[in-house]
């Protein structure tokens, strides 16, 4: 998951200590601290679960989701796609990669 704000990029990554643990979407959402825009990057099924959770629990943040970049167990996240969204949404805002 990557958090972007209007004049700079901030990112935050969450991982579960063990496979048996449950994702705490409320804790993740509270940690974001009211971003202006969000790009969600990660495993596709988890992205779907989190988007569904946002729609049901935090519609304001759900509306700020500008891109979702997923992968499967067989594929890696396409870094070119991540760079494309950085360029598309943040060029001219003082963002430096």
Secondary structure in CASP SS format (residue, H / E / C, confidence):
PFRMAT SS
TARGET T0000
AUTHOR 0000-0000-0000
METHOD secondary structure of the structure
MODEL  1
X C 1.00
X E 1.00
X E 1.00
X E 1.00
X E 1.00
X C 1.00
X C 1.00
X E 1.00
X E 1.00
X E 1.00
X E 1.00
X C 1.00
X C 1.00
X C 1.00
X C 1.00
X C 1.00
X C 1.00
X C 1.00
X C 1.00
X C 1.00
X C 1.00
X C 1.00
X C 1.00
X C 1.00
X H 1.00
X H 1.00
X H 1.00
X H 1.00
X H 1.00
X H 1.00
X H 1.00
X H 1.00
X C 1.00
X C 1.00
X C 1.00
X C 1.00
X E 1.00
X E 1.00
X E 1.00
X E 1.00
X E 1.00
X E 1.00
X E 1.00
X H 1.00
X H 1.00
X H 1.00
X H 1.00
X H 1.00
X H 1.00
X H 1.00
X H 1.00
X H 1.00
X H 1.00
X H 1.00
X H 1.00
X H 1.00
X H 1.00
X C 1.00
X H 1.00
X H 1.00
X H 1.00
X H 1.00
X H 1.00
X C 1.00
X E 1.00
X E 1.00
X E 1.00
X E 1.00
X E 1.00
X E 1.00
X E 1.00
X C 1.00
X C 1.00
X C 1.00
X C 1.00
X C 1.00
X C 1.00
X C 1.00
X H 1.00
X H 1.00
X H 1.00
X H 1.00
X H 1.00
X H 1.00
X H 1.00
X H 1.00
X H 1.00
X H 1.00
X H 1.00
X H 1.00
X C 1.00
X C 1.00
X C 1.00
X C 1.00
X C 1.00
X C 1.00
X C 1.00
END
